[in-house]
Every structure is written in C-alpha cells, then in structure tokens.
C-alpha cells in the first residue's frame, strides 16, 4: 500500500462538526464514505485514516488534511464526484508520503478569523494598533486555561504570531501556532473584541495568561464559529500535486467562505494571498 495525504476544503455550516459521529452528517464521515465508495479505502481502521485537525461545528477550512493508505492511485476527480454536489467539501491536492506519516504532526497551523468592526471608533487605525498590542501579549508560550474550552489537555501552548489586517467592514485576525486548544482562537478574538468593556482586573492580559491566577472564568462568549477558517497545515518537504479543476472550484468557493466581505477586490486579494502561500 501507498500512504497519501490530501488537502481538503469544506464549509462547516453544512455539517454537525468535523469529527465522525454516529447517525449525524459530519465532514469526516462524508469524506470516509466517498473514499470507500471509490475503492480508495476499505475502512478508516484498515487503511489508517487520520485527520490533521477536527474543527468544531460551523468552522470552515481551506486546507485541512487527511491521510490514508491505499492500493489504488489517487484520483481526486473521482473522489470529488462522490462528495456533495454543492462542493461544500472538495479534495483539491494530494501527495505520497512515508508509510509512518501522520497528518496530525504538522509543523504549524494557520487560522483566519473575520470579525465585524461593529461599534469601533471612527479612528480605526488607532483601534487596530491597540488590538495588535493586546494580540502581542498572546504570542509566545503561555497558559491559555482561561482562553479555551476545558477538555483535560495541558493548556500551555505557544502561539507563533497573531496578525491583524483591516478589511472594509471587517478585521481579519491571523493566528499561527503548532497546535491550538479547543475554542482557543475564538475565545481570544472574543476577549480582544470586548476588551474596552472589561474590568480593570480582566484587562491585565499578562496576569490572565499565567498558570497561577485567582480568576476561574472570563465569562466572555467565544466569537462566532461561522467566521473561523482553518487556512493551512504546514509540513516539511511536502510537495503537493494540485488538481486544476478542483483548484478552480475552491478559488470560487473561497469567495463564498469570505462571503461576509462584500467588497470584491478584498475577496480577490485574500484569495491570491492564500494561493501564493501554497507555493504552486
């Protein structure tokens, strides 16, 4: 058998989350069924099927990654023909990897979050500057216990960088890290967007990121999952083979995933930025 990895685009709003669960429609289950129906795999267990990330309900992805063993040469158009006709899931590139390769072990991940400007002050450049300073406090190794949904994992993580870009009507947050905790990005964005309303105690971001703190909860709602996008998984020495037809589909579909940004020129710039980042 040959081990493959495949980059996958999907729209989270159409499914009950990514991870397969009994009797409900999920992204992972839909992908598995397409691979089985096209004879690329027999089952998840037999073919060591693994997903790089398991995103929450309503979260989108441009570049999540699946891995599996197969005796059959990958034919992406055949797999996509078995996926939903609305192209809410599209497999758009693949490559062969070593037999022990797990897509979970990416070097880092990139997320985008699109936040509405809402009632921010007219002097948006000053507001962006303030938010960027707050974001810089989250960079590096910290204890994110107050900025995640507890699932018993170690809450110490290292965020490589957080960038903020202003778009007309929206603020684009870009997060890069090796790994993220459950709801971590959405809770950080929720904190930053509500910062001006917080008490003096909760504005002490550095204190909140320490392991020892008297605060048990921030009582801030995580940002809306519909605006969160898993952009890319990074691996060393991986050269993707891109399917031209599928790439055209996702170029069009990224405009849909960024549908809240109504300005066409902004959409085009973000799409080109992403495609350029793929080095293809």
C-alpha positions in Angstrom: 0.0 0.0 0.0 1.0 3.6 -0.6 0.3 6.3 2.0 -1.3 9.5 0.8 -2.3 12.9 2.2 -5.0 15.1 0.7 -5.8 18.8 1.3 -9.5 19.4 1.8 -11.7 22.4 1.6 -15.1 22.4 3.4 -17.9 24.7 4.6 -18.7 23.9 8.2 -22.2 25.3 8.2 -23.4 22.3 6.3 -22.3 19.7 8.8 -22.5 18.8 12.5 -18.8 19.4 13.0 -15.8 17.7 11.5 -15.3 14.5 13.6 -17.4 11.5 12.6 -20.2 10.6 15.0 -23.0 8.0 14.8 -26.1 8.9 12.8 -25.3 12.5 12.0 -23.7 14.2 9.0 -20.1 15.3 9.6 -17.2 16.3 7.3 -15.0 13.4 8.2 -17.8 10.8 7.8 -18.7 12.2 4.4 -15.0 12.0 3.3 -14.7 8.5 4.5 -17.8 7.3 2.6 -16.5 8.9 -0.6 -13.2 7.1 -0.2 -14.9 3.8 0.4 -17.3 4.2 -2.5 -14.5 5.0 -4.9 -12.5 2.0 -3.6 -9.6 4.1 -2.3 -10.0 2.5 1.2 -11.9 -0.3 2.8 -12.4 1.4 6.2 -10.8 4.0 8.4 -9.2 1.4 10.6 -7.9 -0.9 7.8 -6.4 2.0 5.9 -5.1 4.1 8.8 -7.3 7.1 8.0 -6.3 10.1 10.1 -7.3 13.8 10.0 -4.9 16.6 10.8 -7.5 18.7 12.7 -11.0 18.2 14.0 -12.8 21.5 13.7 -16.0 22.5 15.6 -19.5 22.8 14.1 -19.7 25.7 11.7 -15.9 26.2 11.4 -14.6 26.3 7.8 -11.4 25.0 6.3 -9.4 25.8 3.1 -6.5 23.4 3.9 -7.3 20.7 6.4 -5.5 17.4 5.6 -6.4 13.8 5.7 -4.1 10.8 5.4 -4.7 7.1 4.5 -3.1 4.1 2.9 -4.4 2.8 -0.4 -3.6 0.2 -3.1 -5.3 2.5 -5.6 -3.7 5.5 -7.3 -5.4 8.7 -6.0 -7.9 10.2 -8.5 -9.3 13.3 -6.9 -11.9 14.0 -9.5 -13.4 10.5 -8.8 -13.5 11.2 -5.1 -15.0 14.7 -5.6 -17.7 13.2 -7.8 -18.9 11.2 -4.7 -18.8 14.2 -2.4 -21.8 16.7 -2.1 -22.8 18.2 -5.4 -22.8 21.7 -3.8 -19.0 21.5 -3.5 -19.3 22.1 0.3 -16.4 19.6 0.5 -13.6 19.5 -2.1 -10.4 17.4 -2.2 -8.1 19.6 -4.2 -4.5 18.4 -3.8 -2.6 15.3 -2.7 0.9 13.7 -2.5 2.6 10.5 -1.4 4.3 10.3 1.9 6.3 7.9 4.1 4.4 4.9 5.5 4.5 6.2 9.0 3.4 9.8 8.2 0.6 11.2 10.3 -1.0 14.5 9.2 -1.6 15.3 12.8 2.1 16.1 13.2 2.1 19.4 11.2 4.9 21.9 11.9 2.3 24.6 12.4 -1.3 25.7 11.5 -2.8 28.9 10.3 -6.3 30.2 11.1 -8.1 33.3 9.9 -10.9 34.9 11.9 -13.2 37.5 10.3 -14.5 39.9 13.0 -17.1 42.6 12.3 -15.9 46.1 13.3 -19.2 46.8 14.9 -19.1 49.9 17.0 -15.4 50.5 16.9 -14.3 54.1 17.0 -14.0 56.0 13.7 -10.2 56.2 14.0 -9.9 52.6 13.1 -6.1 52.8 12.7 -5.7 53.6 16.4 -8.1 50.8 17.3 -6.2 48.3 15.1 -3.0 49.5 16.8 -4.5 48.9 20.3 -5.7 45.4 19.3 -2.3 44.5 17.8 -0.7 45.4 21.1 -3.1 43.1 23.0 -2.5 40.4 20.5 1.2 40.6 21.0 0.7 39.6 24.7 -0.8 36.3 23.5 2.3 35.5 21.4 4.9 33.1 22.8 4.4 30.4 25.4 1.6 31.0 27.9 -1.1 29.1 29.9 -4.3 29.5 27.9 -6.5 27.9 30.6 -8.9 30.9 30.6 -8.9 31.1 26.8 -10.1 27.6 25.8 -12.9 25.1 26.5 -11.5 22.7 29.0 -11.0 19.1 27.7 -8.4 18.0 30.3 -5.5 18.7 28.0 -2.4 20.6 29.0 -3.4 24.3 28.5 0.2 25.6 27.9 0.7 26.4 24.3 2.9 28.6 22.2 1.4 31.0 19.6 4.0 31.9 17.0 2.2 35.1 15.7 -1.1 36.9 15.6 -1.5 39.4 12.8 -4.4 41.9 12.3 -5.4 43.2 8.9 -8.1 45.7 8.3 -10.7 45.0 5.6 -13.7 47.2 4.7 -16.2 46.4 7.4 -14.2 43.6 9.0 -11.0 42.9 10.9 -9.0 39.8 9.8 -7.1 38.1 12.6 -4.4 35.6 11.5 -3.2 33.1 14.1 -0.1 30.8 13.5 0.9 28.1 16.0 1.9 24.5 16.1 -1.3 23.5 17.9 -4.4 25.1 19.3 -6.7 24.2 22.1 -10.5 23.8 21.9 -12.1 27.2 21.0 -8.8 28.9 21.7 -8.8 31.2 18.7 -12.5 32.1 19.1 -12.1 32.9 22.8 -9.0 35.1 22.2 -10.9 37.0 19.5 -13.9 37.4 21.8 -11.6 38.8 24.5 -9.9 41.3 22.2 -13.2 42.5 20.6 -14.7 43.0 24.1 -11.6 44.5 25.7 -12.9 48.0 26.1 -15.9 46.7 28.2 -13.8 44.6 30.6 -13.0 45.4 34.2 -9.5 46.7 35.2 -8.7 43.2 36.5 -9.6 41.4 33.3 -7.7 43.9 31.2 -4.5 42.6 32.8 -3.9 40.2 30.0 -0.4 39.1 31.2 -1.9 38.0 34.5 -4.6 36.0 32.8 -2.0 34.1 30.9 -0.2 32.9 34.0 -0.8 29.4 35.3 -1.4 30.8 38.8 -4.3 33.2 38.8 -7.3 33.7 41.1 -9.6 34.1 38.2 -11.6 31.0 37.2 -13.5 32.3 34.2 -13.7 35.3 32.0 -17.4 34.9 31.3 -16.9 36.1 27.7 -18.7 34.3 24.8 -16.4 32.7 22.2 -16.5 34.5 18.8 -18.9 33.1 16.2 -17.6 29.9 14.7 -19.0 30.7 11.3 -16.2 33.3 10.8 -13.3 31.0 11.7 -11.3 29.4 8.8 -8.6 26.7 9.2 -6.4 28.0 6.4 -3.4 25.7 6.2 -1.4 22.9 7.7 2.4 23.2 7.3 4.7 20.2 6.7 8.4 19.8 6.0 9.4 18.7 2.5 5.8 18.1 1.2 5.2 18.9 -2.5 1.5 19.0 -3.3 0.1 17.8 -6.6 -2.8 20.2 -7.3 -5.8 19.2 -9.3 -6.5 22.1 -11.6 -10.3 21.6 -11.8 -10.6 21.3 -8.0 -8.4 24.4 -7.5 -10.7 26.4 -9.7 -13.6 25.3 -7.6 -12.1 26.3 -4.3 -10.9 29.6 -5.7 -14.5 30.3 -6.4 -15.6 28.8 -3.1 -13.2 30.8 -1.0 -15.2 33.8 -2.1 -18.1 32.1 -0.5 -16.3 31.3 2.7 -15.4 35.0 2.8 -18.9 36.0 1.8 -19.3 38.5 4.6 -16.6 40.6 3.0 -18.8 42.1 0.2 -16.0 44.1 -1.5 -14.9 42.0 -4.5 -11.4 43.5 -4.5 -10.8 42.5 -0.9 -12.0 39.0 -1.7 -9.7 38.7 -4.6 -6.7 39.9 -2.6 -7.2 37.4 0.2 -7.7 34.6 -2.3 -4.5 35.5 -4.2 -2.7 35.8 -0.8 -3.7 32.2 0.1 -2.9 30.7 -3.3 0.5 32.4 -3.3 1.2 30.9 0.2 0.7 27.4 -1.3 3.9 27.9 -3.5 2.1 26.5 -6.5 
